[in-house]
Amino acid sequence: SQQGEEDPQALSIQEGENATMNCSYKTSINNLQWYRQNSGRGLVHLILIRSNEREKHSGRLRVTLDTSKKSSSLLITASRAADTASYFCATVPFNNDMRFGAGTRLTVKP
Amino acid sequence: GAVVSQHPSWVICKSGTSVKIECRSLDFQATTMFWYRQFPKQSLMLMATSNEGSKATYEQGVEKDKFLINHASLTLSTLTVTSAHPEDSSFYICSARDIAGGPVPFGPGTRLTVL
């Protein structure tokens, strides 16, 4: 079964705008990871945030984690057309199997 | 970094045949490998967790007799879809847990089409 929910399910923005995606989950976690997937392709790991961390940055990506609310957000700043993809959060509980949210399909229009 | 490969990358087969998909950890030892299935426009669903040298643990609703998993070595796990049917057509992705921990590498996926 999937671990969590993501919203929005789909997001369409103009190039240069920021994109924010949210992920909620149900059980306690060891860490949470965000992945990107281009249509019909494999997964690309973006960022990992541990349960004792609140925020992490990587280039144009900013991830937050609120374990009290069991939620995380992924912010992509200054989006580009090449950022068009599906984005998934994946939670890793302490038994270590990874489960994915439903994903957000991001479209960045040039 | 840790790399996981899958073979084949795509396969087309007739209904009723069996298909084997290989998942290899290339530069690390993976005591645990995970198999996921992804239908079009949907997320990845965990099918089973495969531990080296022991029986796989299947998620609820996944038929263990239909999806045979073998994890005979620390670098190889195989998923065999037995008597495949068109509804088994999907994208199958494996991942492997690096003993060192951290980001879990995923294979590139195998697209199975059953005619």
Backbone of each chain as ProteinMPNN parsed JSONL, in Angstrom:
{"seq_chain_A": "SQQGEEDPQALSIQEGENATMNCSYKTSINNLQWYRQNSGRGLVHLILIRSNEREKHSGRLRVTLDTSKKSSSLLITASRAADTASYFCATVPFNNDMRFGAGTRLTVKP", "coords_chain_A": {"N_chain_A": [[0.846, -1.183, 0.0], [0.348, 2.343, -0.515], [2.168, 4.94, 1.112], [1.616, 7.659, 1.523], [-0.013, 10.795, 0.725], [-0.026, 13.103, -1.95], [-0.106, 16.522, -2.83], [-0.421, 19.288, -5.061], [-2.19, 17.032, -7.32], [-1.659, 17.582, -9.907], [0.181, 20.163, -11.456], [0.549, 23.204, -13.059], [2.661, 25.57, -14.354], [4.286, 28.707, -15.243], [7.431, 29.16, -16.837], [10.109, 30.145, -14.76], [8.56, 30.707, -12.574], [7.872, 29.68, -9.165], [7.521, 26.342, -7.903], [5.553, 24.464, -5.761], [5.207, 21.515, -3.972], [3.416, 19.222, -2.004], [3.528, 16.732, 0.551], [2.031, 14.236, 2.442], [2.104, 11.923, 5.146], [1.67, 8.786, 6.945], [2.791, 7.118, 8.946], [5.447, 6.807, 11.408], [8.714, 7.904, 10.496], [12.02, 7.179, 9.262], [13.495, 8.515, 7.365], [12.768, 10.803, 4.653], [12.312, 10.948, 1.199], [12.703, 12.616, -1.927], [11.811, 12.147, -5.281], [12.245, 12.318, -8.826], [10.59, 11.754, -11.901], [10.739, 11.345, -15.255], [8.488, 11.07, -18.002], [7.635, 7.748, -18.401], [10.147, 6.878, -17.719], [13.012, 5.974, -15.617], [13.587, 6.486, -12.042], [14.837, 9.447, -10.548], [16.884, 10.367, -7.987], [16.372, 13.051, -5.808], [16.589, 14.426, -3.29], [17.281, 13.794, 0.145], [15.852, 13.817, 3.326], [16.305, 13.663, 6.744], [14.636, 12.37, 9.657], [15.226, 13.961, 11.824], [15.798, 16.376, 10.802], [14.827, 19.591, 9.558], [14.836, 21.184, 7.345], [16.201, 21.215, 4.058], [18.493, 22.043, 1.486], [19.168, 21.993, -2.004], [20.699, 23.122, -4.615], [18.346, 24.505, -6.71], [16.351, 23.422, -5.274], [14.297, 23.071, -2.408], [13.572, 21.488, 0.526], [11.271, 20.783, 3.056], [10.477, 19.44, 6.263], [8.057, 18.371, 8.466], [7.656, 16.676, 11.149], [5.806, 16.547, 13.16], [3.429, 17.154, 11.986], [3.472, 15.287, 10.116], [4.29, 15.771, 7.431], [5.694, 16.984, 4.337], [7.376, 19.266, 2.164], [8.218, 20.171, -1.164], [10.014, 22.54, -2.809], [10.559, 24.067, -5.827], [12.523, 26.415, -7.162], [12.499, 29.194, -9.45], [11.586, 27.872, -11.878], [12.117, 25.7, -14.712], [11.516, 24.751, -18.129], [12.556, 22.229, -18.46], [12.162, 21.091, -16.026], [9.79, 19.845, -16.07], [8.002, 17.066, -15.148], [7.154, 14.118, -13.236], [6.837, 14.181, -9.751], [7.747, 12.53, -6.839], [7.211, 11.793, -3.432], [8.852, 9.785, -1.048], [8.619, 7.678, 1.645], [10.585, 6.409, 4.278], [10.256, 4.197, 6.625], [11.211, 2.952, 9.923], [11.602, 0.27, 9.547], [12.613, 0.245, 7.126], [11.57, -0.295, 4.476], [10.63, 1.286, 1.471], [8.113, 3.559, 0.634], [5.88, 5.029, -1.697], [4.392, 8.233, -2.39], [1.444, 9.448, -4.122], [2.242, 11.174, -6.082], [3.066, 14.168, -7.937], [2.253, 15.735, -10.895], [4.13, 17.821, -12.673], [4.028, 20.542, -14.838], [5.889, 22.699, -16.684], [5.609, 25.56, -18.401], [7.095, 26.969, -21.26]], "CA_chain_A": [[0.0, 0.0, 0.0], [1.119, 3.562, -0.52], [2.299, 5.533, 2.423], [1.078, 8.991, 1.724], [-0.72, 11.528, -0.301], [0.647, 14.309, -2.393], [-0.941, 17.496, -3.519], [-1.548, 18.878, -5.888], [-1.928, 15.905, -8.205], [-1.083, 18.157, -11.116], [0.524, 21.573, -11.29], [1.027, 23.79, -14.303], [3.158, 26.92, -14.081], [5.115, 29.305, -16.269], [8.865, 29.154, -16.579], [10.518, 31.235, -13.886], [7.78, 30.683, -11.333], [8.215, 28.633, -8.2], [6.562, 25.24, -7.796], [5.541, 23.839, -4.433], [4.468, 20.256, -3.88], [3.293, 18.782, -0.617], [3.427, 15.294, 0.775], [1.672, 13.862, 3.809], [2.285, 10.497, 5.365], [0.863, 8.31, 8.065], [3.517, 6.457, 10.024], [6.736, 7.399, 11.759], [9.691, 7.663, 9.456], [13.455, 7.358, 9.476], [13.786, 9.627, 6.477], [11.842, 11.022, 3.55], [13.097, 11.264, 0.008], [11.966, 13.092, -3.085], [12.302, 11.626, -6.547], [11.675, 12.853, -10.044], [10.467, 10.747, -12.94], [10.245, 11.791, -16.543], [7.469, 10.157, -18.499], [8.062, 6.435, -18.855], [11.555, 6.643, -17.418], [13.344, 5.601, -14.246], [13.538, 7.497, -10.994], [16.045, 10.207, -10.242], [16.845, 10.813, -6.598], [16.599, 14.487, -5.692], [17.045, 14.892, -1.983], [16.882, 13.002, 1.301], [15.808, 14.583, 4.575], [16.154, 12.734, 7.854], [13.538, 12.731, 10.556], [15.648, 14.99, 12.787], [16.075, 17.597, 10.048], [13.613, 20.354, 9.259], [14.934, 21.804, 6.03], [17.423, 20.953, 3.304], [18.565, 22.718, 0.195], [20.064, 21.452, -3.013], [20.505, 23.936, -5.809], [17.059, 25.203, -6.738], [15.379, 22.642, -4.502], [14.234, 23.258, -0.959], [12.657, 20.521, 1.117], [10.997, 20.93, 4.48], [9.874, 18.278, 6.901], [7.415, 18.626, 9.755], [7.273, 15.348, 11.628], [4.621, 16.644, 14.025], [2.28, 17.147, 11.076], [3.706, 14.216, 9.148], [4.198, 16.349, 6.095], [6.912, 17.518, 3.739], [7.128, 20.026, 0.947], [9.32, 20.35, -2.11], [9.926, 23.801, -3.531], [11.493, 24.259, -6.934], [12.53, 27.848, -7.465], [12.885, 29.601, -10.811], [11.399, 26.645, -12.65], [12.487, 25.665, -16.127], [10.725, 23.776, -18.886], [13.168, 20.912, -18.239], [11.705, 20.542, -14.738], [8.538, 19.118, -16.317], [8.171, 15.664, -14.761], [6.37, 13.742, -12.053], [7.647, 14.224, -8.534], [7.206, 11.633, -5.818], [7.872, 11.671, -2.141], [8.94, 8.394, -0.606], [8.924, 7.619, 3.068], [11.339, 5.245, 4.734], [10.063, 3.979, 8.061], [12.361, 2.363, 10.578], [11.871, -1.067, 9.018], [13.402, 0.517, 5.929], [11.037, -0.408, 3.119], [10.303, 2.616, 0.974], [6.792, 3.631, 0.011], [5.752, 6.258, -2.447], [3.137, 8.954, -2.502], [0.775, 9.344, -5.423], [2.975, 11.957, -7.057], [2.566, 15.41, -8.518], [2.714, 15.929, -12.273], [4.457, 19.231, -12.866], [4.256, 21.015, -16.203], [6.431, 24.056, -16.722], [5.421, 26.061, -19.761], [8.151, 27.931, -21.631]], "C_chain_A": [[0.884, 1.236, 0.0], [1.123, 4.161, 0.869], [1.529, 6.825, 2.541], [0.361, 9.56, 0.537], [0.105, 12.734, -0.703], [-0.372, 15.249, -2.986], [-0.078, 18.647, -3.978], [-1.206, 17.638, -6.725], [-1.294, 16.389, -9.495], [-0.888, 19.641, -10.897], [1.096, 22.09, -12.596], [1.429, 25.23, -14.04], [3.953, 27.423, -15.278], [6.589, 29.22, -15.852], [9.229, 30.373, -15.733], [9.758, 31.292, -12.582], [8.297, 29.585, -10.417], [7.122, 27.572, -8.167], [6.68, 24.617, -6.419], [4.657, 22.608, -4.451], [4.505, 19.781, -2.441], [3.074, 17.284, -0.539], [3.041, 15.057, 2.219], [1.79, 12.357, 3.947], [1.666, 10.095, 6.682], [1.666, 7.744, 9.236], [4.817, 7.185, 10.347], [7.774, 7.01, 10.718], [11.113, 7.836, 9.972], [13.92, 8.522, 8.609], [12.727, 9.722, 5.386], [12.668, 11.471, 2.353], [12.17, 11.753, -1.103], [12.653, 12.589, -4.347], [11.593, 12.332, -7.694], [11.625, 11.727, -11.073], [9.94, 11.419, -14.199], [9.364, 10.692, -17.123], [8.081, 8.849, -18.989], [9.497, 6.078, -18.559], [11.751, 6.235, -15.965], [13.307, 6.783, -13.303], [14.889, 8.174, -10.825], [15.922, 10.721, -8.819], [17.189, 12.301, -6.527], [17.213, 14.861, -4.357], [16.512, 13.97, -0.896], [16.893, 13.902, 2.524], [15.512, 13.606, 5.702], [15.12, 13.256, 8.843], [13.928, 13.806, 11.564], [16.043, 16.298, 12.092], [14.766, 18.294, 9.714], [13.64, 20.935, 7.855], [16.249, 21.408, 5.384], [17.335, 21.648, 1.967], [19.497, 21.948, -0.723], [19.806, 22.202, -4.307], [19.205, 24.72, -5.744], [15.974, 24.48, -5.932], [15.473, 22.978, -3.021], [13.177, 22.306, -0.429], [12.489, 20.838, 2.596], [10.33, 19.667, 4.987], [9.317, 18.687, 8.256], [6.892, 17.289, 10.273], [6.054, 15.398, 12.542], [3.348, 16.613, 13.181], [2.375, 16.013, 10.064], [3.536, 14.745, 7.714], [5.549, 16.894, 5.655], [6.513, 18.335, 2.517], [8.406, 20.11, 0.132], [9.059, 21.639, -2.868], [10.99, 23.816, -4.612], [11.424, 25.726, -7.298], [12.965, 28.075, -8.907], [12.786, 28.421, -11.775], [11.762, 26.829, -14.12], [11.624, 24.633, -16.826], [11.247, 22.365, -18.656], [12.776, 20.301, -16.896], [10.39, 19.781, -14.897], [8.757, 17.628, -16.087], [7.145, 15.351, -13.675], [7.312, 13.702, -10.866], [6.955, 13.388, -7.46], [7.96, 11.807, -4.511], [7.846, 10.2, -1.76], [9.367, 8.386, 0.852], [9.628, 6.312, 3.401], [11.124, 5.116, 6.231], [11.257, 3.24, 8.646], [12.6, 0.911, 10.182], [12.459, -0.99, 7.615], [12.795, 0.21, 4.58], [10.47, 0.948, 2.703], [8.948, 2.589, 0.276], [6.57, 5.015, -0.569], [4.379, 6.903, -2.309], [2.612, 8.862, -3.92], [1.466, 10.167, -6.497], [2.268, 13.209, -7.507], [3.134, 15.53, -9.921], [2.884, 17.415, -12.5], [4.684, 19.504, -14.344], [4.733, 22.448, -16.127], [6.387, 24.533, -18.169], [6.486, 27.099, -20.089], [7.585, 29.303, -21.941]], "O_chain_A": [[2.026, 1.192, 0.455], [0.227, 3.931, 1.682], [0.86, 7.065, 3.546], [0.16, 8.914, -0.491], [0.836, 13.307, 0.105], [-1.37, 14.827, -3.569], [0.921, 18.954, -3.327], [-0.04, 17.253, -6.813], [-0.486, 15.686, -10.102], [-1.692, 20.296, -10.234], [2.008, 21.495, -13.17], [0.623, 26.024, -13.554], [4.255, 26.67, -16.204], [6.922, 29.212, -14.667], [8.732, 31.477, -15.956], [10.238, 31.854, -11.598], [9.044, 28.696, -10.826], [5.946, 27.87, -8.377], [7.775, 24.284, -5.968], [3.507, 22.654, -4.889], [5.514, 19.928, -1.751], [2.513, 16.663, -1.442], [3.657, 15.616, 3.127], [1.6, 11.612, 2.986], [1.194, 10.938, 7.445], [1.26, 7.879, 10.39], [5.225, 8.086, 9.615], [7.717, 5.927, 10.136], [11.37, 8.527, 10.957], [14.649, 9.402, 9.068], [11.898, 8.827, 5.225], [13.598, 12.267, 2.482], [11.011, 11.348, -1.194], [13.878, 12.598, -4.469], [10.494, 12.865, -7.542], [12.5, 10.863, -11.112], [8.846, 11.984, -14.212], [9.496, 9.522, -16.763], [8.933, 8.842, -19.877], [10.017, 5.092, -19.081], [10.8, 6.159, -15.187], [13.036, 7.917, -13.698], [15.941, 7.546, -10.945], [14.97, 11.426, -8.485], [18.174, 12.75, -7.113], [18.242, 15.536, -4.305], [15.412, 13.431, -1.015], [17.839, 14.662, 2.734], [14.572, 12.816, 5.617], [14.783, 14.44, 8.85], [13.06, 14.491, 12.103], [16.561, 17.215, 12.73], [13.722, 17.652, 9.603], [12.593, 21.154, 7.246], [17.274, 21.28, 6.053], [16.258, 21.819, 1.395], [20.473, 21.339, -0.286], [18.823, 21.95, -5.004], [18.993, 25.509, -4.823], [14.815, 24.897, -5.925], [16.557, 23.146, -2.462], [12.032, 22.315, -0.879], [13.46, 21.127, 3.294], [9.702, 18.926, 4.231], [10.017, 19.273, 9.082], [5.818, 16.834, 9.88], [5.344, 14.403, 12.683], [2.317, 16.103, 13.618], [1.469, 15.809, 9.257], [2.75, 14.228, 6.92], [6.415, 17.217, 6.468], [5.457, 18.122, 1.921], [9.514, 20.119, 0.667], [8.01, 21.807, -3.491], [12.172, 23.604, -4.342], [10.371, 26.221, -7.701], [13.689, 27.274, -9.498], [13.769, 28.025, -12.402], [11.721, 27.926, -14.676], [11.067, 23.741, -16.185], [10.472, 21.409, -18.657], [13.03, 19.121, -16.655], [9.93, 19.141, -13.952], [9.59, 17.004, -16.744], [6.373, 16.215, -13.259], [8.448, 13.241, -10.973], [5.757, 13.521, -7.211], [9.183, 11.948, -4.49], [6.921, 9.469, -2.114], [10.355, 9.014, 1.232], [9.298, 5.253, 2.866], [11.736, 5.839, 7.016], [12.211, 2.937, 7.93], [13.673, 0.368, 10.444], [12.764, -2.008, 6.995], [13.468, 0.441, 3.575], [9.893, 1.663, 3.522], [8.672, 1.722, -0.553], [7.006, 6.025, -0.017], [3.361, 6.233, -2.138], [3.244, 8.279, -4.801], [1.303, 9.9, -7.688], [1.041, 13.305, -7.468], [4.346, 15.439, -10.119], [1.914, 18.173, -12.518], [5.431, 18.793, -15.015], [4.055, 23.31, -15.568], [7.049, 23.973, -19.044], [6.749, 28.001, -19.294], [8.338, 30.221, -22.267]]}, "seq_chain_B": "GAVVSQHPSWVICKSGTSVKIECRSLDFQATTMFWYRQFPKQSLMLMATSNEGSKATYEQGVEKDKFLINHASLTLSTLTVTSAHPEDSSFYICSARDIAGGPVPFGPGTRLTVL", "coords_chain_B": {"N_chain_B": [[28.76, 6.555, -7.061], [26.237, 4.356, -5.611], [24.917, 1.99, -7.837], [22.231, 0.585, -9.603], [21.245, -1.923, -11.792], [18.993, -3.054, -14.35], [17.6, -5.755, -16.181], [15.666, -7.249, -18.724], [15.406, -4.013, -20.386], [13.084, -3.592, -21.634], [10.329, -5.665, -22.538], [8.369, -7.713, -24.599], [5.775, -9.975, -24.632], [3.905, -12.998, -25.215], [0.618, -13.768, -24.037], [0.421, -15.921, -21.274], [2.995, -16.804, -21.204], [6.146, -16.889, -19.384], [8.118, -14.433, -17.77], [11.309, -13.248, -16.979], [12.898, -10.938, -14.913], [15.835, -9.205, -14.207], [17.647, -7.83, -11.492], [20.364, -5.991, -10.549], [22.896, -5.081, -8.246], [25.513, -2.99, -8.81], [27.96, -2.028, -7.788], [28.006, -2.463, -5.131], [27.048, -4.29, -2.207], [23.945, -5.716, -1.724], [21.834, -6.418, 0.715], [19.159, -6.366, 0.851], [16.571, -6.113, -1.475], [14.129, -4.35, -3.348], [11.028, -4.656, -4.992], [9.028, -2.942, -7.274], [5.955, -1.916, -8.814], [4.568, -0.1, -11.466], [1.838, 1.357, -12.817], [0.533, 3.016, -15.771], [0.58, 6.523, -15.418], [0.379, 6.388, -12.703], [1.516, 5.955, -9.301], [4.448, 4.407, -7.812], [4.101, 1.144, -6.656], [4.84, -0.837, -3.942], [5.788, -4.138, -4.31], [7.127, -6.364, -3.25], [9.553, -7.321, -0.805], [12.83, -8.306, -0.921], [15.05, -10.45, 0.543], [18.411, -11.434, 0.787], [19.098, -14.793, 0.461], [16.821, -15.657, 1.763], [13.208, -16.15, 1.945], [11.074, -14.039, 0.003], [9.223, -11.184, 1.107], [5.947, -10.463, 0.621], [3.733, -7.869, -0.419], [0.41, -7.113, 0.644], [-2.096, -8.487, -1.352], [-0.498, -9.056, -3.515], [0.327, -11.703, -5.546], [2.202, -14.347, -4.574], [2.796, -16.689, -5.881], [2.578, -16.032, -8.458], [4.289, -13.956, -8.953], [7.37, -14.598, -8.812], [10.119, -14.393, -6.723], [13.571, -14.32, -6.47], [16.452, -14.172, -4.586], [19.352, -14.788, -4.726], [21.973, -14.051, -4.388], [24.197, -11.494, -3.099], [24.184, -9.509, -4.935], [22.28, -9.84, -6.845], [18.902, -10.042, -7.722], [15.976, -11.641, -8.834], [12.926, -11.291, -10.605], [10.245, -13.148, -11.546], [7.628, -13.189, -13.694], [5.043, -15.193, -13.833], [3.133, -17.082, -16.185], [2.117, -14.829, -17.673], [-0.283, -12.213, -18.131], [-2.286, -9.856, -20.012], [-3.045, -7.883, -18.144], [-0.911, -7.77, -16.494], [0.862, -6.176, -17.677], [3.099, -3.604, -17.281], [5.268, -1.222, -15.636], [8.141, -2.259, -14.217], [10.114, -1.835, -11.423], [13.151, -2.009, -9.669], [14.84, -1.687, -6.527], [17.651, -1.247, -4.358], [18.918, -1.753, -1.149], [21.612, -0.143, 0.163], [24.141, -1.213, 2.284], [25.427, 0.764, 3.664], [23.552, 2.684, 3.958], [21.486, 5.636, 3.412], [20.535, 7.409, 0.363], [18.371, 5.447, -1.599], [19.224, 3.537, -4.273], [17.689, 3.222, -7.465], [16.769, 0.918, -10.011], [16.704, 1.249, -13.631], [14.287, 0.407, -14.554], [11.909, -1.888, -16.021], [9.98, -2.326, -18.776], [7.146, -4.084, -19.246], [5.187, -5.648, -21.618], [2.369, -7.409, -22.268], [0.919, -9.341, -24.651]], "CA_chain_B": [[27.677, 6.192, -6.157], [25.63, 3.049, -5.792], [24.172, 1.874, -9.087], [21.435, -0.626, -9.778], [20.873, -2.136, -13.185], [17.899, -3.994, -14.601], [17.603, -6.329, -17.514], [15.825, -6.327, -19.844], [14.79, -2.705, -20.186], [11.702, -3.752, -22.075], [10.044, -7.004, -23.043], [7.02, -7.967, -25.106], [5.585, -11.423, -24.645], [2.54, -13.469, -25.43], [-0.106, -14.16, -22.846], [0.668, -17.295, -20.859], [4.43, -17.08, -21.069], [6.787, -16.371, -18.176], [9.15, -13.44, -18.043], [12.222, -13.038, -15.862], [13.551, -9.629, -14.873], [16.982, -9.228, -13.301], [18.035, -6.589, -10.814], [21.721, -6.17, -10.033], [23.629, -3.973, -7.643], [26.753, -3.079, -9.582], [29.202, -1.708, -7.07], [27.804, -2.603, -3.695], [26.302, -5.482, -1.823], [22.596, -5.364, -1.307], [21.193, -7.492, 1.464], [17.722, -6.261, 0.617], [16.135, -5.469, -2.712], [12.699, -4.077, -3.367], [10.403, -4.672, -6.308], [7.871, -2.072, -7.387], [5.218, -1.944, -10.07], [3.983, 1.212, -11.731], [0.934, 1.425, -13.954], [0.593, 4.347, -16.397], [0.068, 7.7, -14.717], [0.215, 6.101, -11.286], [2.745, 5.94, -8.519], [5.078, 3.103, -7.624], [3.527, 0.331, -5.596], [5.759, -1.867, -3.477], [5.256, -5.488, -4.488], [7.754, -7.312, -2.344], [10.894, -7.059, -0.288], [13.607, -9.512, -1.145], [16.259, -10.547, 1.367], [19.355, -12.435, 0.28], [19.121, -16.082, 1.134], [15.564, -16.028, 2.421], [12.016, -15.93, 1.127], [10.645, -12.651, -0.121], [8.009, -10.758, 1.815], [5.06, -9.862, -0.37], [2.698, -6.955, 0.049], [-0.953, -7.621, 0.567], [-2.684, -8.414, -2.685], [0.457, -9.497, -4.534], [0.344, -13.163, -5.538], [3.586, -14.824, -4.527], [2.987, -17.766, -6.85], [2.594, -15.44, -9.793], [5.487, -13.123, -9.022], [8.392, -15.35, -8.092], [11.307, -13.593, -6.467], [14.734, -15.069, -6.004], [17.555, -13.274, -4.219], [20.324, -15.824, -4.413], [23.285, -13.493, -4.057], [24.141, -10.122, -2.579], [24.159, -8.537, -6.02], [21.294, -10.197, -7.866], [17.56, -10.502, -7.401], [15.184, -11.805, -10.047], [11.46, -11.329, -10.51], [9.667, -13.892, -12.656], [6.178, -13.07, -13.833], [4.647, -16.479, -14.401], [1.881, -17.088, -16.929], [1.762, -13.407, -17.754], [-1.504, -11.829, -18.812], [-2.233, -8.431, -20.371], [-3.165, -6.999, -16.98], [0.414, -7.689, -15.843], [1.657, -5.171, -18.388], [3.401, -2.53, -16.334], [6.679, -0.841, -15.507], [8.636, -2.897, -12.997], [11.331, -1.146, -10.987], [13.734, -2.561, -8.454], [15.804, -0.856, -5.82], [18.48, -2.05, -3.475], [19.394, -1.021, 0.011], [23.045, -0.177, 0.405], [24.4, -1.436, 3.699], [25.866, 2.025, 4.259], [22.398, 3.548, 4.174], [21.399, 6.809, 2.555], [19.587, 7.322, -0.75], [18.197, 4.106, -2.128], [19.29, 3.606, -5.738], [16.687, 2.493, -8.219], [17.096, 0.494, -11.36], [16.055, 2.069, -14.67], [12.956, -0.099, -14.834], [11.642, -2.811, -17.119], [8.599, -2.187, -19.26], [6.603, -5.364, -19.701], [3.937, -5.601, -22.379], [1.867, -8.756, -22.517], [-0.075, -9.257, -25.73]], "C_chain_B": [[27.125, 4.829, -6.486], [24.758, 3.021, -7.034], [23.461, 0.532, -9.135], [21.068, -0.75, -11.251], [19.728, -3.131, -13.266], [18.008, -4.507, -16.019], [16.439, -7.292, -17.65], [15.2, -4.974, -19.532], [13.346, -2.713, -20.693], [11.533, -5.166, -22.634], [8.582, -7.066, -23.468], [6.85, -9.47, -25.183], [4.128, -11.757, -24.89], [1.908, -13.877, -24.104], [0.157, -15.633, -22.53], [2.133, -17.645, -20.699], [4.941, -16.479, -19.761], [7.929, -15.448, -18.556], [10.007, -13.239, -16.797], [12.898, -11.682, -15.997], [14.663, -9.684, -13.831], [17.26, -7.843, -12.74], [19.398, -6.825, -10.181], [22.237, -4.905, -9.364], [25.052, -4.071, -8.186], [28.014, -2.874, -8.76], [29.015, -1.73, -5.568], [27.019, -3.881, -3.431], [24.959, -5.079, -1.229], [21.959, -6.545, -0.577], [19.691, -7.509, 1.221], [17.461, -5.558, -0.703], [14.62, -5.354, -2.69], [12.197, -4.105, -4.809], [9.133, -3.835, -6.275], [7.219, -2.278, -8.761], [4.559, -0.579, -10.246], [3.127, 1.119, -12.98], [0.944, 2.849, -14.5], [-0.096, 5.417, -15.561], [-0.212, 7.422, -13.239], [1.563, 6.084, -10.59], [3.319, 4.532, -8.451], [4.424, 2.396, -6.439], [4.518, -0.761, -5.216], [5.089, -3.231, -3.618], [5.808, -6.432, -3.429], [9.126, -6.825, -1.934], [11.659, -8.361, -0.33], [14.879, -9.469, -0.312], [17.134, -11.686, 0.883], [19.304, -13.688, 1.129], [17.857, -16.475, 1.851], [14.381, -15.721, 1.509], [11.636, -14.455, 1.114], [9.383, -12.401, 0.696], [7.145, -9.975, 0.841], [4.057, -8.928, 0.295], [1.328, -7.595, -0.132], [-1.497, -7.434, -0.837], [-1.753, -8.832, -3.804], [0.596, -11.011, -4.442], [1.781, -13.683, -5.608], [3.84, -15.949, -5.526], [3.038, -17.24, -8.274], [3.867, -14.616, -9.999], [6.566, -13.777, -8.148], [9.646, -14.503, -7.947], [12.391, -14.467, -5.888], [15.871, -14.093, -5.749], [18.704, -14.153, -3.746], [21.694, -15.289, -4.044], [23.12, -12.055, -3.599], [24.102, -9.073, -3.682], [23.077, -8.818, -7.056], [19.98, -10.645, -7.252], [16.81, -10.622, -8.715], [13.705, -11.855, -9.706], [10.962, -12.068, -11.746], [8.158, -13.733, -12.618], [5.718, -14.338, -14.541], [3.285, -16.367, -15.072], [1.322, -15.661, -17.049], [0.478, -13.201, -18.559], [-1.452, -10.334, -19.11], [-2.328, -7.487, -19.179], [-1.869, -6.898, -16.175], [1.322, -6.682, -16.538], [1.851, -3.964, -17.478], [4.88, -2.192, -16.422], [7.149, -1.4, -14.165], [9.994, -2.29, -12.652], [11.857, -1.803, -9.718], [14.621, -1.509, -7.794], [16.543, -1.737, -4.822], [18.99, -1.199, -2.327], [20.878, -1.257, 0.181], [23.264, -0.331, 1.906], [24.778, -0.136, 4.401], [24.709, 2.977, 4.529], [22.385, 4.724, 3.227], [20.429, 6.615, 1.423], [19.549, 5.918, -1.321], [18.245, 4.179, -3.646], [18.226, 2.729, -6.383], [17.251, 2.059, -9.562], [16.343, 1.353, -12.368], [14.672, 1.581, -15.047], [12.91, -1.034, -16.026], [10.185, -2.644, -17.519], [8.155, -3.516, -19.85], [5.278, -5.122, -20.408], [3.532, -7.031, -22.709], [0.741, -8.657, -23.531], [-1.179, -10.283, -25.546]], "O_chain_B": [[27.483, 4.218, -7.493], [23.953, 3.925, -7.256], [24.01, -0.505, -8.761], [20.631, 0.217, -11.874], [19.524, -3.943, -12.363], [18.442, -3.803, -16.93], [16.235, -8.105, -16.749], [14.533, -4.821, -18.509], [12.506, -1.939, -20.233], [12.481, -5.771, -23.135], [7.691, -6.549, -22.794], [7.699, -10.164, -25.743], [3.244, -10.906, -24.785], [2.6, -14.281, -23.171], [0.118, -16.483, -23.419], [2.468, -18.677, -20.118], [4.266, -15.674, -19.121], [8.618, -15.669, -19.552], [9.485, -13.081, -15.694], [13.403, -11.327, -17.062], [14.455, -10.152, -12.711], [17.124, -6.83, -13.426], [19.571, -7.742, -9.378], [22.036, -3.797, -9.862], [25.712, -5.099, -8.042], [29.036, -3.505, -9.03], [29.766, -1.099, -4.824], [26.411, -4.46, -4.332], [24.871, -4.218, -0.353], [21.593, -7.545, -1.194], [19.038, -8.541, 1.368], [18.066, -4.529, -1.003], [13.928, -6.171, -2.082], [12.871, -3.631, -5.724], [8.285, -3.982, -5.394], [7.845, -2.742, -9.715], [4.058, 0.013, -9.29], [3.627, 0.836, -14.069], [1.316, 3.785, -13.792], [-1.208, 5.228, -15.068], [-0.966, 8.158, -12.602], [2.612, 6.186, -11.226], [2.734, 3.585, -8.975], [4.226, 2.978, -5.373], [4.979, -1.517, -6.071], [3.985, -3.456, -3.121], [5.072, -7.192, -2.8], [9.765, -6.029, -2.623], [11.195, -9.389, 0.162], [15.689, -8.553, -0.451], [16.643, -12.779, 0.601], [19.449, -13.644, 2.351], [17.814, -17.525, 2.492], [14.532, -15.116, 0.448], [11.849, -13.729, 2.085], [8.587, -13.31, 0.935], [7.565, -8.949, 0.305], [3.599, -9.165, 1.413], [1.134, -8.492, -0.953], [-1.374, -6.363, -1.432], [-2.192, -8.95, -4.948], [0.94, -11.543, -3.386], [2.479, -13.472, -6.6], [4.972, -16.143, -5.968], [3.493, -17.932, -9.185], [4.438, -14.592, -11.089], [6.658, -13.545, -6.943], [10.166, -13.966, -8.924], [12.174, -15.24, -4.955], [16.206, -13.281, -6.612], [18.991, -14.255, -2.553], [22.496, -16.006, -3.445], [22.038, -11.476, -3.7], [23.999, -7.879, -3.4], [22.975, -8.098, -8.049], [19.947, -11.512, -6.378], [16.987, -9.798, -9.612], [13.295, -12.383, -8.672], [11.234, -11.651, -12.871], [7.5, -14.095, -11.642], [5.986, -14.52, -15.728], [2.399, -15.656, -14.598], [0.222, -15.353, -16.591], [0.199, -13.913, -19.524], [-0.649, -9.617, -18.513], [-1.75, -6.401, -19.205], [-1.741, -6.053, -15.288], [2.41, -6.372, -16.054], [0.889, -3.384, -16.975], [5.634, -2.799, -17.182], [6.615, -1.051, -13.112], [10.9, -2.24, -13.485], [11.091, -2.112, -8.805], [15.083, -0.568, -8.438], [16.099, -2.837, -4.493], [19.436, -0.068, -2.52], [21.344, -2.387, 0.322], [22.627, 0.358, 2.702], [24.487, 0.048, 5.583], [24.868, 3.964, 5.247], [23.212, 4.79, 2.317], [19.569, 5.738, 1.5], [20.588, 5.282, -1.502], [17.388, 4.821, -4.253], [17.913, 1.641, -5.9], [18.088, 2.735, -10.161], [15.441, 2.103, -11.994], [13.952, 2.261, -15.779], [13.756, -0.979, -16.918], [9.278, -2.802, -16.702], [8.722, -4.001, -20.829], [4.373, -4.482, -19.873], [4.279, -7.766, -23.355], [-0.261, -7.979, -23.304], [-2.099, -10.354, -26.361]]}, "name": "protein", "num_of_chains": 2, "seq": "SQQGEEDPQALSIQEGENATMNCSYKTSINNLQWYRQNSGRGLVHLILIRSNEREKHSGRLRVTLDTSKKSSSLLITASRAADTASYFCATVPFNNDMRFGAGTRLTVKPGAVVSQHPSWVICKSGTSVKIECRSLDFQATTMFWYRQFPKQSLMLMATSNEGSKATYEQGVEKDKFLINHASLTLSTLTVTSAHPEDSSFYICSARDIAGGPVPFGPGTRLTVL"}
